[in-house]
């Protein structure tokens, strides 16, 4: 899949990149001429709101990222990093913030989300506590900084930043970008853009209004990622990454004729699950979903439940989409799926599961290597049946079109599976080869 694909870049840009861009434009253009206390209020609202959302949705990674932001902002403010000379407490605080924020964000991105369990949260909390104590000791806890109100009257003062801090920032940004493109999770994208916003906040420490605006942007970016993640869980299927049944129902409400709806079903999927287990069945679902996501003809695929999928073609008729569906069917049929071992779920769950697996022995006439090679070489054929219908003057309702597509799918199943059937015709696609167990 090309790296410029919309499905890859969307989680990178939305919502963090767009929010940071909006803040930068509003602040530097003068359109958002709020006083410093207003920006401070927005900053603390972002921290508090993000922490509450993180607690409610069990997102410990976002919570600890907010803690890192708060500690960095407090360190640079308390020890007056703006007026700091090399070797002063403020200079040490500036170096610590410029170095520790990127490193902590990368560490948070790499750890597994485990909620607020003691085993998962305690090590991170202890790690951040130790960092705070070390920075406070190095900076000198008795150092006092000018108040925010007093600093607001100072002219913009350039802040000198250490060279190794720039290297840490660049390396962390690249790692977070790559991880976001790989996982496509809002939390990883939020860490990337929150890192950028916090770096700008440090860069503009000499202008308190702008600096505080970027601190606020960092907090709101992290908070928004929780909302975005909740949306994805509600409207996208977690296993296949396709839009879910809820998204499909929403799309049906927005359709206007002409349009076509195709319904696809994996052939013999229940028998496949019973024979090879649910883990292998999940692999098949992901395989089919990956092909459906790349359907041509302007279609959008959805997972409606189980092994059932739907494809919506806005502005298309059945003759215009039939060849695209046939190409999709053939691509799935020719896709190679190799079973790499018997699924563990073949063994019944229970206290005797381990002993049952242990008692399983390789037949004496074959070596262990030969037996394993036989399992690895087993190939399975995955096929789908598709029914398609389009809106007409007689059936303009999406529900009626969907029912007609379902009837066409049943006809495809009855006529031998692994074929495309249209509701308004008896056109039958020949099967180049017999379908396998899938």
C-alpha positions in Angstrom: 0.0 0.0 0.0 1.5 3.4 -0.9 2.7 5.6 1.9 0.5 8.5 0.7 -2.6 6.5 1.1 -5.4 8.4 2.9 -5.9 5.5 5.4 -2.3 6.0 6.5 -2.0 9.8 6.6 -5.4 10.5 8.1 -4.5 9.3 11.6 -1.3 11.2 11.4 -2.9 14.6 10.6 -6.3 14.3 12.3 -6.9 15.7 14.8 -3.5 16.7 16.2 -2.0 18.3 13.1 -5.1 20.3 12.3 -5.5 21.5 15.8 -1.8 22.6 16.1 -2.0 24.4 12.7 -5.2 26.2 13.7 -3.6 27.4 17.0 -0.4 28.6 15.1 -2.5 30.5 12.6 -4.7 32.1 15.2 -1.9 33.1 17.6 0.6 34.4 15.1 -1.9 36.2 12.9 -3.3 38.1 15.9 -6.8 36.8 15.3 -6.8 35.2 18.8 -5.9 38.2 20.9 -6.6 36.8 24.3 -4.8 37.9 27.5 -2.3 35.7 29.2 -4.7 34.6 32.0 -7.2 33.4 29.3 -4.5 31.2 27.7 -3.5 29.9 31.1 -7.2 29.0 31.8 -7.4 27.1 28.5 -4.2 25.3 29.3 -5.4 24.1 32.7 -8.8 23.2 31.3 -7.0 21.0 28.7 -5.0 19.3 31.4 -8.0 18.7 33.6 -10.3 17.7 30.8 -7.8 15.4 29.3 -7.0 13.7 32.6 -10.7 13.1 33.2 -11.2 11.6 29.8 -8.1 9.5 30.2 -9.4 8.2 33.5 -12.9 7.5 32.1 -11.6 5.7 29.0 -8.8 3.9 30.8 -6.1 5.6 28.7 -3.1 5.6 31.0 -0.7 6.6 28.2 -2.5 9.8 27.5 -2.7 10.5 31.2 1.0 10.2 31.7 1.7 12.3 28.6 -0.3 15.0 30.2 1.7 14.6 33.4 4.9 15.0 31.4 3.6 18.2 29.8 2.6 19.6 33.2 6.0 18.8 34.8 7.9 20.4 31.8 5.8 23.6 31.9 6.1 23.9 35.6 9.9 23.4 35.5 10.5 26.1 32.8 8.1 28.5 34.6 9.3 28.0 38.1 13.0 28.3 37.4 12.6 31.1 34.9 14.2 29.5 31.8 13.7 32.7 29.8 16.2 34.8 31.7 18.5 31.9 32.5 22.3 32.0 32.0 24.3 28.9 31.3 24.8 27.0 34.6 21.8 28.6 36.3 18.7 26.7 37.6 16.6 28.1 34.7 19.2 26.8 32.2 19.1 23.4 33.7 15.3 23.3 33.7 15.3 24.3 30.0 17.8 21.6 29.1 15.8 19.0 31.1 12.5 20.0 29.4 14.0 20.0 25.9 15.5 16.6 26.4 13.1 14.7 28.7 9.9 15.5 27.0 10.9 13.8 23.7 12.4 10.8 25.5 9.3 10.4 27.7 6.9 10.7 24.8 8.8 8.0 22.8 8.8 5.7 25.9 5.0 6.3 26.4 4.4 5.5 22.7 6.3 2.2 23.0 4.7 0.8 26.1 1.5 -1.3 25.9 -1.7 0.3 27.1 -2.6 -1.5 30.4 -5.1 0.9 31.9 -4.7 2.0 35.6 -3.6 -1.3 37.0 -0.9 -1.2 39.7 1.4 -3.3 37.7 1.1 -1.1 34.6 0.9 2.4 36.1 3.2 2.2 39.1 6.5 1.8 37.2 5.7 4.8 34.9 4.6 6.9 37.8 7.8 6.0 39.8 9.9 6.8 36.7 8.4 10.3 36.3 8.6 11.0 40.0 12.3 10.2 40.0 12.8 12.4 37.0 11.0 15.3 38.8 13.1 14.9 42.0 16.4 14.8 40.0 15.5 18.0 38.0 14.3 19.8 41.2 17.5 18.9 43.0 19.7 20.0 40.0 17.8 23.3 39.5 17.7 24.2 43.2 14.3 24.1 44.9 14.7 27.5 46.4 15.0 29.4 43.1 12.2 31.8 42.5 10.9 32.9 39.2 9.0 36.1 38.2 5.3 35.8 38.1 3.5 35.2 34.8 2.0 38.7 35.0 5.4 40.3 35.3 6.8 38.3 32.5 3.9 39.3 30.2 5.3 42.8 30.0 8.7 41.6 28.7 9.6 41.9 25.0 10.1 38.7 23.1 13.4 37.2 24.2 15.1 34.6 22.1 15.7 31.3 23.9 19.0 29.5 23.3 18.5 25.8 23.0 21.1 23.0 23.4 22.2 21.2 20.2 21.6 17.7 21.6 18.1 18.7 22.4 17.4 19.4 18.8 18.8 15.9 17.9 16.6 14.3 20.6 13.5 16.2 19.3 14.2 15.2 15.6 14.8 11.5 16.5 11.7 11.4 18.6 9.6 13.0 15.9 10.7 10.5 13.3 10.0 7.6 15.6 6.6 8.8 16.5 5.7 9.5 12.9 6.8 6.0 11.8 4.9 4.4 14.7 1.7 6.4 13.9 1.9 5.3 10.3 2.2 1.7 11.4 -0.4 1.6 14.1 -2.7 4.3 12.8 -3.9 4.9 16.4 -4.9 8.4 17.5 -2.9 8.2 20.7 0.4 7.8 18.7 -0.5 10.7 16.4 -1.4 12.9 19.4 2.0 12.2 21.0 3.7 13.4 17.8 1.8 16.7 17.6 1.8 17.3 21.3 5.6 17.0 21.2 5.7 19.6 18.4 3.4 21.9 20.3 5.4 21.6 23.5 8.6 22.2 21.6 7.2 25.4 20.2 6.1 26.4 23.7 9.7 26.1 24.9 10.9 28.0 21.8 8.6 30.9 22.6 9.2 31.1 26.3 10.2 34.7 25.8 6.7 35.5 24.7 4.4 34.1 27.5 1.2 34.5 25.6 2.4 32.4 22.7 4.2 29.9 24.9 1.1 29.3 27.0 -1.0 29.0 23.9 1.2 26.2 22.7 1.2 24.5 26.1 -2.6 24.6 25.9 -2.5 23.2 22.4 -0.4 20.3 23.6 -2.9 19.4 26.3 -5.9 19.8 24.0 -4.3 17.6 21.3 -3.9 14.8 23.8 -7.4 15.2 25.1 -8.8 15.2 21.6 -7.1 11.9 20.8 -9.2 10.2 23.3 -12.4 11.5 21.7 -11.0 10.4 18.3 -10.2 7.0 19.5 -13.7 6.6 21.0 -15.1 7.5 17.6 -12.9 4.9 15.8 -14.0 2.2 18.3 -17.7 3.2 17.6 -17.5 3.4 13.9 -14.7 1.0 12.9 -14.2 -2.7 13.3 -11.2 -3.3 15.5 -10.2 -6.6 13.9 -10.3 -5.6 10.2 -10.0 -1.8 10.5 -13.0 -1.4 8.2 -15.9 0.9 9.0 -18.4 -1.0 11.2 -22.1 -1.7 11.0 -22.9 1.6 12.7 -20.9 3.5 10.0 -22.7 1.5 7.4 -26.1 2.4 8.7 -25.0 6.1 8.8 -23.8 5.9 5.2 -27.2 4.4 4.1 -29.0 7.5 5.5 -27.0 9.8 3.3 -27.4 7.9 0.0 -29.2 9.5 -2.9 -30.0 7.7 -6.2 -28.2 6.5 -8.2 -26.2 4.2 -6.0 -25.4 0.5 -5.7 -25.0 -1.8 -2.7 -23.1 -5.1 -2.8 -23.2 -7.7 0.0 -20.3 -10.1 0.3 -20.0 -13.3 2.4 -17.0 -15.6 2.9 -17.9 -19.0 1.6 -18.0 -21.9 4.2 -16.6 -19.6 6.9 -18.3 -21.5 9.8 -16.8 -24.8 8.6 -13.4 -23.1 8.3 -13.7 -21.8 11.9 -14.7 -25.2 13.2 -11.8 -27.0 11.4 -8.9 -24.6 12.0 -10.0 -22.5 14.9 -11.0 -18.9 15.5 -7.4 -17.5 15.4 -7.0 -18.7 11.8 -10.5 -17.5 11.1 -9.5 -14.0 12.2 -6.6 -14.1 9.8 -8.9 -14.9 7.0 -11.2 -12.0 7.9 -8.3 -9.6 7.9 -7.1 -11.0 4.5 -10.5 -10.5 2.9 -11.0 -7.1 4.6 -7.7 -5.9 3.2 -8.8 -6.8 -0.3 -12.2 -5.2 0.2 -10.7 -2.0 1.4 -9.0 -1.6 -1.9 -12.1 -2.2 -4.0 -12.1 -0.1 -7.2 -15.0 1.8 -8.8 -15.4 4.3 -5.9 -16.8 1.8 -3.4 -16.5 1.9 0.3 -16.4 -1.5 2.2 -17.9 -2.1 5.6 -17.9 -5.1 8.0 -21.5 -5.7 9.0 -20.8 -8.6 11.3 -19.2 -12.0 11.4 -18.1 -12.9 7.9 -20.6 -10.5 6.2 -19.4 -7.4 4.4 -21.1 -4.6 2.4 -19.8 -2.3 -0.3 -21.5 1.0 -1.1 -21.0 2.6 -4.5 -22.5 6.1 -4.5 -23.5 7.5 -7.9 -23.1 4.0 -9.6 -25.4 1.5 -11.2 -25.1 -2.3 -11.3 -23.6 -2.4 -14.8 -21.0 0.1 -13.7 -19.9 -1.9 -10.6 -20.2 -5.5 -11.8 -16.8 -5.7 -13.3 -15.1 -4.1 -10.3 -16.8 -6.7 -8.0 -15.8 -9.5 -10.3 -12.2 -8.3 -10.2 -12.4 -8.2 -6.4 -13.8 -11.7 -6.2 -11.0 -13.0 -8.5 -8.3 -11.2 -6.4 -9.5 -12.9 -3.2 -9.7 -16.3 -4.9 -6.2 -16.1 -6.1 -4.8 -14.7 -2.9 -2.5 -17.3 -1.2 -3.3 -18.2 2.3 -1.0 -20.6 4.0 -1.8 -22.2 7.3 1.3 -22.1 9.5 0.1 -24.6 12.2 -3.0 -25.9 13.9 -4.9 -23.3 15.8 -4.6 -23.7 19.6 -8.4 -23.2 19.9 -9.0 -26.6 18.4 -8.2 -27.8 22.0 -11.1 -27.2 24.3 -10.6 -24.5 26.8 -10.3 -25.7 30.4 -8.0 -27.0 33.1 -6.9 -30.0 31.0 -6.0 -27.9 27.9 -2.3 -27.9 28.5 -2.2 -31.6 29.3 -4.2 -32.4 26.2 -1.7 -30.5 24.0 1.2 -32.2 25.8 -0.2 -35.6 25.2 -0.4 -34.9 21.5 2.5 -36.8 19.8 4.0 -36.9 16.4 3.4 -40.2 14.6 6.4 -42.5 14.9 6.8 -42.8 11.1 7.6 -39.1 10.7 10.1 -36.8 12.3 9.1 -33.7 14.1 10.6 -31.5 11.3 8.6 -33.3 8.6 5.4 -33.1 10.6 5.9 -29.3 11.1 6.8 -28.8 7.4 3.5 -30.6 6.4 1.5 -28.2 8.6 3.4 -25.1 7.2 2.8 -26.2 3.6 -1.0 -26.6 3.9 -2.6 -24.0 1.7 -6.2 -22.9 1.9 -8.5 -21.4 -0.7 -10.6 -18.4 0.4 -13.5 -17.4 -1.8 -16.4 -15.0 -1.4 -19.9 -14.8 -2.9 -21.3 -11.3 -3.8 -24.8 -10.0 -4.4 -25.4 -6.5 -5.8 -28.4 -4.3 -6.4 -29.0 -0.7 -7.2 -31.6 2.0 -6.4 -34.4 2.3 -9.0 -37.6 4.3 -9.1 -39.5 1.3 -7.7 -37.1 0.8 -4.8 -35.4 4.1 -3.9 -35.2 3.1 -0.2 -31.7 1.9 0.9 -33.4 -0.9 3.0 -35.1 -2.2 -0.2 -31.9 -2.1 -2.1 -30.1 -3.9 0.7 -32.8 -6.6 0.7 -32.5 -7.0 -3.0 -28.7 -7.4 -2.7 -29.2 -10.0 0.0 -31.5 -12.0 -2.3 -28.8 -11.8 -5.0 -26.3 -13.1 -2.5 -28.5 -16.0 -1.6 -28.7 -16.8 -5.3 -25.0 -16.7 -5.6 -24.7 -19.2 -2.7 -27.3 -21.5 -4.3 -25.6 -21.4 -7.7 -22.3 -22.7 -6.3 -20.7 -19.9 -4.4 -17.5 -18.0 -5.5 -19.5 -15.8 -7.9 -21.1 -12.4 -8.4 -24.9 -12.2 -8.9 -26.8 -9.0 -9.8 -30.4 -8.6 -8.6 -31.8 -7.5 -12.0 -30.2 -10.1 -14.2 -29.3 -13.8 -14.2 -25.7 -13.1 -15.3 -23.6 -15.9 -13.8 -19.9 -15.7 -13.4 -18.1 -19.0 -14.1 -15.8 -20.3 -11.4 -12.3 -20.9 -12.7 -11.7 -23.5 -10.0 -13.6 -25.1 -7.2 -13.6 -23.3 -3.9 -11.7 -24.6 -1.0 -13.0 -25.1 2.5 -13.1 -21.3 3.1 
